[in-house]
Amino acid sequence: MTTTMTSPRTTTLAIDPAHSLVEFAAKHLMITTVKGRLADIRGSITLDDAEPARSTVEVEFGAASIDTRVEQRDTHLRSADFLDVEHYPVIRFAGRRVAGDLGGSFRVTGDLTIRGVTREVVLEATYEGSGRDPWGNEKLSYSATTRIDRRDFGLTWNAALETGGVLVSNEVKISLEIQAVRPA
């Protein structure tokens, strides 16, 4: 992905997939947190210097890149019981509104699409800083978190436990570490 200057007041940054991370966490058996990640990430951030609230984020994640370090579980998560990657290969987030200090803490409200179902979510985000890499590229870093109810996206598979509760929690915590490149 290339970076471009879209107008004198906006700058589009390319997300650097080699230095960005998307993780999720859910409870297993109601007692243990299982974490995973999506390795295939691409997208852009458009910063509006004149009106920061109009800044946007466009990110896509390859659903088949899900990795929990257990192949059997990953295969199940890719199946029609969960992500159904054969029919829905991409998870998307389109951030449409920003509130707060882009140089500190802020919120990004946008649409998350999983399995063809779109719901509004709010990312609690933080600007982590900027620096130049050895090749002179300016990199900006952001972190963000949110929580979703997986059932809102059609991810309803579960198994009841004899002791009460369910095998997989409905709440999923999502955290992002994003590094983006500012155009020269």
C-alpha positions as CSV (number, residue, x, y, z in Angstrom):
1,M,0.0,0.0,0.0
2,T,1.3,3.5,-0.8
3,T,0.9,6.6,1.2
4,T,-0.5,9.7,-0.3
5,M,-1.3,13.3,0.6
6,T,-5.0,13.7,-0.2
7,S,-5.3,17.4,0.5
8,P,-3.3,20.1,2.3
9,R,-5.1,19.3,5.5
10,T,-5.2,15.5,5.4
11,T,-2.5,12.9,5.4
12,T,-3.0,9.2,4.6
13,L,-0.8,6.8,6.5
14,A,-0.2,3.2,5.4
15,I,-0.5,0.6,8.1
16,D,2.7,-1.3,8.4
17,P,1.7,-5.0,8.6
18,A,5.1,-6.2,9.7
19,H,5.0,-4.0,12.8
20,S,1.3,-4.1,13.6
21,L,-0.6,-6.7,15.7
22,V,-4.3,-7.6,16.2
23,E,-5.0,-9.9,19.2
24,F,-8.2,-11.2,20.6
25,A,-9.0,-13.0,23.9
26,A,-12.0,-15.1,25.1
27,K,-12.7,-17.3,28.1
28,H,-12.5,-21.1,27.7
29,L,-14.5,-23.2,30.2
30,M,-15.4,-19.9,31.9
31,I,-12.0,-20.0,33.7
32,T,-9.1,-19.6,31.3
33,T,-8.3,-16.8,28.9
34,V,-7.3,-18.0,25.4
35,K,-5.6,-15.5,23.1
36,G,-5.1,-15.5,19.4
37,R,-4.1,-13.1,16.6
38,L,-4.8,-12.2,13.1
39,A,-1.6,-12.0,11.1
40,D,-2.9,-10.7,7.8
41,I,-3.5,-6.9,8.3
42,R,-3.6,-4.1,5.8
43,G,-5.1,-0.6,5.7
44,S,-4.7,3.1,6.1
45,I,-5.3,5.9,8.5
46,T,-6.3,9.4,7.2
47,L,-5.6,12.2,9.6
48,D,-7.4,15.5,9.1
49,D,-5.3,18.2,10.8
50,A,-8.0,20.9,10.4
51,E,-10.8,18.8,11.8
52,P,-9.4,15.7,13.7
53,A,-12.9,14.4,14.3
54,R,-13.1,13.8,10.5
55,S,-10.1,11.5,10.5
56,T,-10.8,7.9,9.3
57,V,-9.4,4.4,9.5
58,E,-9.8,1.6,7.0
59,V,-8.4,-1.8,8.0
60,E,-8.9,-5.3,6.6
61,F,-7.8,-8.6,8.3
62,G,-7.5,-11.9,6.5
63,A,-9.9,-14.2,8.5
64,A,-7.9,-17.3,7.5
65,S,-4.8,-15.9,9.2
66,I,-6.3,-16.6,12.7
67,D,-3.7,-18.2,15.0
68,T,-4.3,-19.4,18.5
69,R,-1.2,-21.7,18.5
70,V,-3.5,-24.8,18.4
71,E,-4.1,-26.0,14.8
72,Q,-7.3,-28.0,15.7
73,R,-8.8,-24.9,17.4
74,D,-7.7,-22.7,14.5
75,T,-9.4,-25.0,12.0
76,H,-12.6,-24.9,14.0
77,L,-12.5,-21.1,14.2
78,R,-12.0,-20.9,10.4
79,S,-15.0,-23.3,9.9
80,A,-18.7,-22.3,9.3
81,D,-19.2,-22.7,13.1
82,F,-17.3,-19.5,13.6
83,L,-15.6,-17.2,10.9
84,D,-16.6,-19.3,7.9
85,V,-13.5,-18.0,6.0
86,E,-14.6,-19.8,2.8
87,H,-17.5,-17.4,2.4
88,Y,-16.2,-14.5,4.5
89,P,-12.5,-14.2,3.9
90,V,-12.1,-10.6,5.2
91,I,-12.9,-8.9,8.5
92,R,-13.2,-5.1,8.1
93,F,-13.1,-2.1,10.3
94,A,-14.1,1.3,9.0
95,G,-13.5,4.1,11.5
96,R,-15.7,7.0,10.7
97,R,-15.6,9.3,13.7
98,V,-12.8,10.3,16.0
99,A,-13.3,12.1,19.4
100,G,-10.5,13.3,21.7
101,D,-6.9,14.2,21.4
102,L,-5.1,12.6,18.4
103,G,-1.8,13.2,20.2
104,G,-3.0,11.4,23.4
105,S,-6.2,9.4,24.1
106,F,-9.1,9.3,21.8
107,R,-12.0,7.2,20.6
108,V,-12.6,5.9,17.1
109,T,-16.2,4.9,16.3
110,G,-16.7,2.8,13.3
111,D,-18.2,-0.3,11.6
112,L,-16.8,-3.7,12.3
113,T,-17.8,-6.4,9.8
114,I,-17.4,-10.1,10.7
115,R,-19.1,-12.9,8.7
116,G,-21.0,-10.3,6.6
117,V,-22.5,-8.7,9.7
118,T,-21.7,-5.1,10.5
119,R,-22.0,-3.5,13.9
120,E,-20.8,-0.2,15.3
121,V,-17.9,-0.5,17.8
122,V,-15.9,2.0,19.7
123,L,-12.1,1.7,19.9
124,E,-10.4,3.3,22.9
125,A,-7.2,4.4,21.4
126,T,-3.9,6.0,22.4
127,Y,-1.2,7.7,20.4
128,E,2.0,6.0,21.4
129,G,4.5,8.2,19.6
130,S,6.5,8.5,16.4
131,G,10.0,8.0,15.2
132,R,12.2,7.5,12.1
133,D,13.3,4.1,11.0
134,P,16.9,3.6,9.7
135,W,15.7,4.4,6.1
136,G,14.3,7.8,7.1
137,N,10.6,6.8,7.1
138,E,8.5,8.4,9.8
139,K,6.5,5.9,11.8
140,L,3.5,6.6,14.0
141,S,2.3,4.2,16.6
142,Y,-1.2,3.7,18.1
143,S,-2.8,1.2,20.4
144,A,-6.5,0.5,20.8
145,T,-8.9,-1.8,22.6
146,T,-12.6,-2.8,22.4
147,R,-14.9,-5.6,23.5
148,I,-17.6,-7.2,21.4
149,D,-20.3,-9.8,21.9
150,R,-19.5,-12.4,19.3
151,R,-23.2,-13.4,19.0
152,D,-23.8,-9.9,17.5
153,F,-21.8,-11.1,14.5
154,G,-23.5,-14.5,14.1
155,L,-20.8,-16.3,16.0
156,T,-23.2,-18.4,18.1
157,W,-21.6,-21.8,18.2
158,N,-21.1,-23.0,21.8
159,A,-21.4,-26.0,24.1
160,A,-23.0,-26.1,27.5
161,L,-20.9,-27.3,30.4
162,E,-22.2,-29.9,33.0
163,T,-21.1,-27.5,35.7
164,G,-23.0,-24.6,34.2
165,G,-21.8,-21.9,31.8
166,V,-20.5,-22.4,28.3
167,L,-17.3,-23.6,26.6
168,V,-16.5,-20.3,24.9
169,S,-17.4,-16.8,26.4
170,N,-19.6,-14.5,24.3
171,E,-17.4,-11.5,25.2
172,V,-14.3,-11.2,23.1
173,K,-11.6,-8.6,23.9
174,I,-9.8,-7.1,21.0
175,S,-6.5,-5.2,21.2
176,L,-4.5,-3.6,18.4
177,E,-1.0,-2.3,18.2
178,I,-0.7,-0.3,14.9
179,Q,2.4,1.2,13.3
180,A,1.7,3.4,10.3
181,V,4.1,5.2,7.8
182,R,3.7,8.9,7.1
183,P,4.3,9.9,3.5
184,A,7.6,11.6,2.7
